[in-house]
Amino acid sequence: MRSGVVGWLNSVQAHLILLALGTIAAVTVFSVIAINLTGAPPASPVSVYEMTRIVRGMDVLQTRPKKVTQGRVVRAPALDGAAEHIISSLLAQRLDFPAENVRVDLQYDNRRADAIANEARLYGDEKAANPVIFGSFTIFIRQPDGTWTTFTRTVDHWQARSLRFWRYATYYLGLVVVLPLAMLFSLRISRPVRTFAAAADRIGAGLDDTPVPVVGPTEIRQAAVALNEMQARIAQFIQERTALVGAIAHDLRTPLSNLRFRVANIDLETRASAEEEILRMEQLINSTLDYVDGEGRPMMAEPLDLGSLLQTLTDNCRDRGAKVSLANQERMTLTGDPIRLRRLFMNLIENGLKFGEHVAVSYVRAADSVVIDMLDNGPGMAREDIARAFDPFFRGERSRNRSTGGIGLGLAIAESAARAHGGTIELQNLDGGFRARVRLPINGQVLPDGPLRGDLVQA
């Protein structure tokens, strides 16, 4: 029971629920902080009735005496806004002063002109209109000598502005907290998924046989365990299949040797035909054993000189009378398995010699990899055959030369060797020839941007 609860707490569902709860909590905390820090704005409303008390020197509930200052000026400003006209008129009525002797300068509530006008229109006939003023204002009362006595109520709008600031700041601060929180949880969920996907790609391409890391949420862990178990079963199946094929091919050598002795005493014509068939079977067995050896033998890695290896292979071909040339002999050291690389290049060269009269070998360094080209002057391959060229025992001679064609394992062995080194083989038809291009990492590591098995061949 306990393990089940712990597993659920580490699941993707639990992570998403925790992310939602964290987001709600963060927004709530910032909202509470904003409300507690700002409080109510100090712009307490003052009605027209309270203005009359201010002019008469009486106390006002909403405005402390220190907030109202009294002075005298020679001239009063003109009434600009509609709200100032209405407030001045209502205040003059309540003070029972002539309208021209009372003026009110509003610094904020002109924005409320419609509300003030509506209240004056509805209640003005009953002399009950008593609109309120929220911001700063100055009352001007004309004196008999022509000067004006002023009563100024000043409002500090800092807290009001602070409230508006915190309303927006809560949003932005919420983003500052929520976004990193969301990124943290998304990375915790997505990183194991990306690691799992990359490991699955490497396994699917045959580039890696290491187990997938069992990390991340419960669902990803379960998928990683299942993939590792599947990988182990596939590896065991391949090992058993390889051992079976190798054993059969090896055991066939004995009856072939017996057949060779038995046909030694028959007539020449029959013996020649039988020996030819025996030779083909021996070639098939040798190729099969090479393929099995390449699939099952442990990978070796040691530094070797690519130029010397290719020079040795081309010299051996020329000693047999084949037309093979090596364009350059630049010294280039790479890490790899000598036996597998020898099979890789030799199979591609011999494949070119089967269908062409000449094979030109060249190589060049490209960043952290080396590109080796084997170009023959043969007729090329059909596009539909190129897609299956690396399949074991596939022969595409119907599109090249019907009188030739090997067992069908040469390209499969070459592709297996290239893949074991983290490299690729590309086959391409050219004008007047056919090219096999091998790309190998110099440091012996898997190329991060190399194509997978299904993308190795280009038409």
C-alpha positions in Angstrom: 0.0 0.0 0.0 2.8 2.4 0.9 4.7 1.7 -2.3 1.5 2.3 -4.3 1.1 5.8 -2.7 4.7 6.7 -3.2 4.5 5.6 -6.8 1.4 7.7 -7.4 3.1 10.8 -5.8 5.9 10.4 -8.3 3.5 10.1 -11.3 2.8 12.6 -14.0 -0.7 13.1 -12.7 0.6 14.0 -9.3 3.1 16.4 -10.8 0.4 18.2 -12.8 -1.8 18.4 -9.7 1.0 19.8 -7.6 1.8 22.3 -10.3 -1.8 23.5 -10.4 -1.9 23.7 -6.6 1.4 25.6 -6.5 0.1 28.1 -9.1 -3.1 28.7 -7.1 -1.1 29.1 -3.9 1.3 31.6 -5.4 -1.4 33.8 -6.9 -3.3 33.8 -3.6 -0.3 34.7 -1.6 0.6 37.6 -3.8 -3.0 38.8 -3.8 -3.1 38.8 0.0 0.2 40.6 0.3 -1.0 43.3 -2.1 -4.2 43.8 -0.2 -2.5 44.0 3.2 0.3 46.3 2.0 -1.9 48.8 0.3 -5.0 48.9 2.4 -7.8 51.4 1.5 -6.9 54.5 -0.4 -6.8 57.7 1.7 -8.9 59.7 -0.8 -11.9 59.7 1.6 -15.0 61.1 0.0 -16.1 64.6 1.0 -19.7 65.7 0.2 -20.9 69.1 -0.7 -22.6 69.4 2.7 -19.2 68.6 4.4 -17.7 71.4 2.2 -20.1 73.9 3.8 -18.9 72.8 7.2 -15.3 73.3 6.0 -16.0 76.8 4.9 -17.8 77.6 8.2 -14.8 76.2 10.2 -16.7 73.2 11.5 -15.3 69.7 11.9 -15.7 67.1 9.2 -15.8 63.4 9.9 -14.1 62.3 6.7 -11.3 64.9 6.6 -8.9 65.7 9.4 -8.3 69.4 10.0 -4.6 69.1 9.1 -5.7 68.0 5.6 -7.4 71.3 5.0 -5.4 74.5 4.7 -6.8 78.1 4.5 -5.4 80.9 2.6 -6.1 84.1 0.6 -5.6 84.9 -3.1 -6.3 87.9 -5.2 -7.8 86.0 -8.2 -9.7 82.8 -8.5 -9.3 80.4 -11.4 -12.0 80.1 -14.0 -14.3 77.1 -13.8 -13.2 74.8 -16.5 -15.1 71.5 -16.1 -18.8 70.7 -15.9 -18.3 69.1 -12.5 -16.7 72.2 -11.2 -19.7 74.3 -12.3 -22.1 71.9 -10.7 -20.2 71.6 -7.4 -19.7 75.4 -7.2 -23.4 76.0 -7.8 -24.6 73.4 -5.2 -22.1 74.7 -2.6 -23.3 78.3 -3.2 -26.9 77.2 -2.7 -26.0 75.5 0.6 -24.0 78.5 1.8 -26.7 80.9 0.6 -24.0 82.9 -1.3 -24.3 84.3 -4.7 -23.1 81.8 -7.3 -20.4 84.2 -8.7 -18.9 84.4 -5.2 -18.2 80.6 -4.9 -15.8 78.6 -7.0 -14.5 75.1 -6.6 -11.3 73.9 -8.3 -11.3 70.1 -8.6 -8.1 68.2 -9.2 -9.5 64.8 -9.7 -13.3 64.5 -9.9 -13.7 66.2 -13.2 -13.5 62.5 -14.4 -16.7 61.9 -12.5 -18.6 64.7 -14.3 -21.4 62.4 -15.5 -22.1 60.9 -12.1 -22.1 64.4 -10.5 -24.3 65.8 -13.2 -26.8 62.9 -12.9 -27.1 63.3 -9.2 -27.6 67.1 -9.6 -30.3 66.5 -12.2 -32.2 63.9 -10.1 -32.1 65.6 -6.7 -31.4 69.2 -7.6 -35.1 70.3 -7.6 -35.5 69.0 -4.1 -32.2 70.7 -3.0 -31.1 67.2 -1.9 -28.2 66.8 -4.3 -25.1 66.1 -2.3 -22.4 64.6 -4.6 -19.1 63.6 -3.0 -15.5 64.5 -4.0 -12.7 62.0 -3.7 -9.6 63.8 -4.7 -8.0 67.1 -3.8 -10.0 70.4 -4.2 -9.8 74.1 -3.4 -12.9 76.2 -2.5 -12.7 79.9 -3.3 -15.0 82.3 -1.4 -15.1 85.9 -2.6 -14.7 88.5 0.2 -16.2 92.1 0.2 -12.8 93.6 -0.7 -12.6 91.4 -3.8 -10.0 88.9 -2.6 -10.7 85.2 -2.3 -10.4 83.1 0.8 -9.3 79.5 -0.1 -9.9 76.2 1.6 -7.7 73.5 0.2 -8.1 69.9 0.9 -5.0 67.9 -0.2 -5.1 64.2 -0.8 -1.9 62.1 -1.0 -2.5 59.7 -3.8 0.6 57.7 -3.1 -1.4 54.8 -1.5 -4.0 54.9 -4.3 -1.2 54.7 -6.9 0.4 52.0 -4.8 -2.8 50.0 -4.8 -2.9 50.2 -8.6 0.8 49.3 -8.8 0.3 46.3 -6.6 -2.6 45.1 -8.6 -0.4 45.0 -11.7 2.7 44.0 -9.7 0.8 41.0 -8.3 0.3 39.8 -11.9 3.9 40.2 -12.9 5.3 38.9 -9.7 3.0 36.0 -10.0 4.5 35.3 -13.4 8.0 35.6 -12.0 7.2 32.9 -9.5 4.7 30.7 -11.4 6.7 30.5 -14.6 9.9 29.2 -13.0 7.7 26.8 -11.0 6.0 25.6 -14.1 9.4 25.3 -15.9 10.8 23.3 -13.0 8.0 20.8 -13.1 7.9 20.6 -16.9 11.6 19.9 -17.0 11.2 17.3 -14.3 8.6 15.6 -16.5 10.1 16.3 -20.0 13.8 15.5 -19.3 13.1 11.8 -18.5 10.8 11.6 -21.5 13.5 13.1 -23.8 16.1 10.7 -22.3 13.8 7.8 -22.8 13.0 8.8 -26.4 16.7 9.3 -27.3 17.6 5.9 -25.7 14.8 4.2 -27.6 16.0 5.8 -30.9 19.5 4.5 -30.3 18.2 1.0 -29.5 15.9 1.1 -32.5 18.9 2.1 -34.8 21.1 -0.6 -33.3 23.6 2.0 -32.2 23.5 1.2 -28.5 22.6 -1.7 -26.2 22.9 0.0 -22.9 19.8 -0.1 -20.7 17.5 2.9 -20.6 17.9 4.9 -17.4 15.1 4.2 -15.0 14.4 7.8 -13.8 11.6 10.3 -13.7 7.9 9.9 -12.9 6.4 6.5 -12.3 5.0 6.1 -15.8 8.3 6.8 -17.4 10.0 4.4 -15.0 7.5 1.7 -16.0 8.1 2.3 -19.7 11.9 2.3 -19.2 11.7 -1.0 -17.4 9.5 -2.5 -20.1 11.8 -1.3 -22.8 14.9 -2.7 -21.1 13.2 -6.1 -20.7 12.2 -6.0 -24.4 15.8 -5.1 -25.3 17.1 -8.0 -23.3 14.7 -10.4 -24.9 15.5 -9.1 -28.4 19.3 -9.4 -27.6 18.8 -13.0 -26.4 16.7 -13.9 -29.5 19.4 -12.4 -31.8 22.1 -14.2 -30.0 20.3 -17.5 -30.2 19.5 -17.0 -33.9 23.1 -16.0 -34.7 24.4 -19.0 -32.8 22.0 -21.3 -34.7 22.9 -19.9 -38.1 26.6 -20.1 -37.3 26.3 -23.7 -36.1 24.4 -24.8 -39.2 26.9 -23.0 -41.5 29.8 -24.5 -39.7 28.4 -28.1 -39.7 27.8 -27.9 -43.5 31.5 -27.8 -44.1 31.9 -31.5 -43.3 29.4 -32.9 -45.8 30.8 -30.5 -48.4 34.3 -31.8 -47.9 32.9 -35.4 -48.2 31.2 -34.4 -51.5 34.4 -33.0 -52.8 36.2 -36.3 -52.2 33.3 -38.3 -53.7 33.1 -36.3 -57.0 36.9 -36.7 -57.5 36.5 -40.0 -59.4 33.6 -39.1 -61.7 33.8 -37.9 -65.2 35.4 -34.5 -65.8 32.2 -32.7 -67.1 30.1 -33.8 -64.2 32.9 -33.2 -61.7 33.4 -29.6 -63.0 29.7 -28.8 -62.5 29.6 -30.4 -59.1 32.7 -28.6 -57.9 31.3 -25.4 -59.1 28.2 -25.9 -57.0 30.3 -27.0 -54.0 32.4 -23.8 -54.4 29.2 -21.7 -54.4 28.0 -23.4 -51.2 31.4 -22.9 -49.5 31.2 -19.2 -50.5 27.7 -19.0 -49.0 28.9 -20.7 -45.8 31.9 -18.4 -45.5 29.8 -15.3 -46.0 27.3 -16.5 -43.5 30.0 -17.1 -40.9 31.4 -13.7 -41.6 28.0 -12.1 -41.1 27.4 -14.1 -37.9 30.9 -13.2 -36.6 30.2 -9.5 -37.3 26.9 -9.7 -35.4 28.1 -11.6 -32.4 31.8 -10.8 -31.9 32.5 -8.2 -29.2 33.4 -4.8 -30.5 37.2 -3.8 -30.4 38.4 -0.3 -30.5 42.0 0.7 -31.3 43.6 3.5 -33.2 44.5 2.7 -36.8 45.7 4.5 -39.9 42.9 4.7 -42.4 45.2 5.5 -45.3 47.4 2.4 -44.7 44.3 0.2 -44.3 42.8 1.3 -47.6 46.2 1.2 -49.4 46.6 -2.5 -48.3 43.1 -3.4 -49.5 43.6 -1.7 -52.9 47.0 -3.3 -53.3 45.6 -6.7 -52.6 42.9 -6.1 -55.3 45.4 -5.0 -57.8 47.6 -8.1 -57.1 44.6 -10.1 -58.3 44.3 -8.1 -61.5 41.4 -5.9 -60.4 41.4 -2.2 -61.3 41.2 -0.4 -58.0 42.7 3.1 -57.3 43.3 5.1 -54.2 43.0 8.8 -54.7 45.0 10.0 -51.7 47.1 8.6 -48.9 46.7 11.4 -46.3 47.6 10.1 -42.8 44.4 9.9 -40.8 44.0 8.1 -37.5 40.6 6.9 -36.3 39.4 4.6 -33.6 37.8 1.3 -34.6 37.8 -2.4 -35.0 40.4 -3.4 -37.6 38.6 -6.7 -38.6 35.2 -5.1 -39.0 36.6 -2.1 -40.9 38.6 -4.4 -43.3 35.4 -6.3 -44.0 33.4 -3.1 -44.5 35.7 -1.6 -47.1 36.6 -4.8 -48.8 33.0 -5.8 -49.3 32.1 -2.4 -50.8 35.1 -2.6 -53.1 34.3 -6.1 -54.2 30.7 -5.2 -54.7 31.8 -2.4 -57.0 34.1 -4.8 -59.0 31.3 -7.3 -59.5 29.2 -4.7 -61.5 31.9 -2.4 -62.8 35.3 -2.5 -64.3 37.0 0.0 -62.1 36.6 1.2 -58.5 38.0 4.5 -57.3 38.5 4.9 -53.6 39.0 8.3 -51.9 38.5 9.7 -48.4 38.3 13.2 -46.9 37.9 14.5 -43.4 34.6 16.4 -42.6 34.6 18.0 -39.1 34.7 15.1 -36.6 34.1 12.4 -39.1 35.7 10.9 -42.2 33.9 10.3 -45.5 35.1 7.4 -47.6 33.8 7.0 -51.2 33.9 3.9 -53.4 32.9 4.9 -56.9 32.5 2.3 -59.6 31.6 2.6 -63.3 28.8 0.0 -63.2 25.2 0.5 -64.3 23.9 1.3 -60.8 20.9 0.0 -59.0 17.2 0.3 -59.3 15.6 2.7 -56.8 13.4 0.0 -55.3 16.5 -2.2 -54.8 18.5 0.5 -53.0 16.0 0.6 -50.2 16.5 -3.2 -49.6 20.2 -3.3 -50.4 21.3 -3.9 -46.8 18.8 -6.7 -46.1 20.6 -10.0 -45.6 20.5 -12.4 -48.6 18.9 -9.7 -50.8 20.4 -9.8 -54.4 19.7 -6.9 -56.7 21.4 -8.3 -59.8 18.3 -8.1 -61.9 18.8 -4.4 -62.1 22.6 -4.5 -62.6 24.1 -7.7 -64.1 22.2 -10.9 -64.3 25.3 -13.0 -64.8 26.8 -11.8 -61.6 25.7 -11.2 -58.1 26.9 -12.6 -54.8 25.3 -14.3 -51.9 23.5 -11.2 -50.7 25.4 -10.7 -47.5 28.2 -8.3 -48.6 26.3 -5.1 -48.1 24.6 -6.4 -44.9 28.0 -7.2 -43.4 29.3 -3.8 -44.4 26.3 -2.0 -43.0 26.6 -3.9 -39.8 30.3 -2.9 -39.4 29.5 0.7 -40.2 26.7 0.8 -37.7 28.9 -0.8 -35.0 31.2 2.2 -35.3 28.4 4.7 -35.1 28.7 5.3 -38.9 26.5 5.2 -41.9 26.6 4.0 -45.5 24.8 5.8 -48.3 24.2 4.3 -51.8 23.6 6.6 -54.7 23.3 6.3 -58.5 25.5 8.8 -60.4 25.8 9.6 -64.0 27.9 6.8 -65.4 28.5 5.0 -62.2 27.5 4.1 -58.6 28.8 5.4 -55.3 29.0 3.8 -51.9 29.8 6.5 -49.3 30.8 5.6 -45.8 30.8 8.1 -43.0 32.6 7.2 -39.8 33.3 9.3 -36.6 37.0 9.7 -36.1 36.8 9.4 -32.3 34.7 6.2 -32.5 31.6 7.7 -31.0 28.1 7.6 -32.4 27.4 10.5 -34.7 24.6 12.6 -33.0 23.1 13.6 -36.3 23.6 10.4 -38.2 20.6 8.9 -40.0 18.9 5.9 -38.6 18.7 2.4 -40.2 15.7 3.4 -42.3 17.4 6.5 -43.7 20.8 5.2 -44.6 20.2 4.8 -48.3 19.8 7.6 -50.7 18.6 7.2 -54.3 
